């Protein structure tokens, strides 16, 4: 006879979560490091009560905003290279919907995230309940249906026993290297409190380890054949290299076979900046060295990357008509993009087996030497952009140089949307794997401070530096208070260019008139706001100060090392300046018809550029 234990559905869920384990650096740990929660009527009585009883095994963290607490969970999982993760619970209605944006971030970035929003009453007796969305033609629809397109797995728990198959399915998705992403379990609020006799076996401890898929022998043989025929091969290192912990393998592979490596935003720090075959950033925000190689490359070996448009220069970067793309990836969808030859495998195992089968083959020495010479020339150029300056309002690049000089390479740098990602991708010098953390898959403004909090929880031994523009800060800064409340120390450099400087530059480049982006170019406002970011950060409990110059910034950063709580350093920057060296064209559609000559001129340049796109070959 099956032994059972009587629990509410909420109690069963959290008990199950505490019994799921993983291995990190040889140590067995719970795979769920905590639950972020903002309680409301849809989860406080059910899940809230259940979480209180397991608070020592499954810590509950209180966020200030549902989206930002989910961002913190995402950054934690990314910082842990997907080995451990966190969950988030909200009430129904607006609390749940606030997490949809974060779900999309996790979906695009392939990050494990368990979302447990409250839902309506399964019984429907009190309908319509507070915050319920009513569909006039579908009685089963709720606000949580919005999670469906941004979840790898979605389920609605309408009976207590449904947790058993739902949670088993959830765990397989969260831990699968190919299908990894957000899981949403919409949890009916009355069901959370209902009891059920669950089998004791459901709560047995289970160990989840990283699956390493080995390559198919036919795909491996074809990849070997194509590489052996290459005279100008290039490796694109994506985030999959870091998730697979394949950095050392990649470095050895590149050195043995003489192939230069370029890095995507997600893959940056796959190789140390000092590695002799690391050519740096690729694509729209790439280095001149990396992009020159990619333009000529006859084989593009894409490792663990989804080849988004910023990586491929909107598919105009690879100009060699005879090129081949090899896609080493756990996910077939990514490995076969643009007619790539797939090599479905874990990055580390795939590189190991490919190297064994390549034997002593290496790219021509002159190709490798050309790559290294090109990178040295690029660095000489890059240094001119990051050099010290007495400018009243320095550029983003000059601020990056100041941060690097003050803190060195041995810190973890985090950023997200805006102009900073482009400059950091080209100019930041990462020292070791996972020390560069950029959310540029979904390019989500507001991710930065919450993400910094999550990354610091994942890497408590490291100094975490967040660089954020004033636009992103204004969108979402409330987890600054959470960091102070939790005693988590961050160093935040806030660059104030008085608005959305990146999009202002793009607007102008496309022939548009500057408006609606910078405070000083808004035609409808009576007065430009003068925001005191120092006072605002202090009001949330942070140490905060204004740097009047780059030298002042460097001094403030050095002093911040001794601070025991989060420090925010604000510096005014110039919104008009960006690094014009390096980089590649990016397709942003320009109006075909306009009365403005600037737009018409931009359209001509656009039409000339799209002619170089090589999408189908």
Secondary structure, DSSP 8 states (H G I E B T S, - for coil): ---EEEEEHHHHHHHHHHTEEEEETTEEEESEEEEEE---TTTIIIIIHHHHHTTTTS-EEE-SSHHHHHHHHHHHHHHTTTSSEEEEEE-STHHHHTTHHHHHHHHHHT--EEEEEEE--TT-TT-S-TT---BTTBTT--GGGGGGGG-SEEEEE-STTHHHHHHHHHHHHHT-TTT-SEEEEEEEHHHHT-EEEEEGGGGS-EE---------HHHHHHHHHHHHT-SSEEEEE-HHHHHTT-HHHHHHHHHHHT-EEEE-TTTTTSS-TT-TTEEEE-GGG--HHHHHHHHH-SEEEEES----HHHHTTTTS---TT-EEEEEES-HHHHTGGG-EEEES-HHHHHHHHHHHHTT----HHHHHHHHHHHHHHHHHHHHHHS----SSB-HHHHHHHHHHHH-SSSEEEE-SSSHHHHHHHH----STT-EEE--SS--TTHHHHHHHHHHHH-TTS-EEEEEEHHHHHH--THHHHHHHHT---EEEEEE-SB-HHHHHHHHHTT----SSBGGG-SS-SS-----HHHHHHHTT-EEEEE-SHHHHHHHHHHHTT-SS-EEEEEEB-TT----SS---------SS-S-HHHHHHHHHHHHHHTT-----
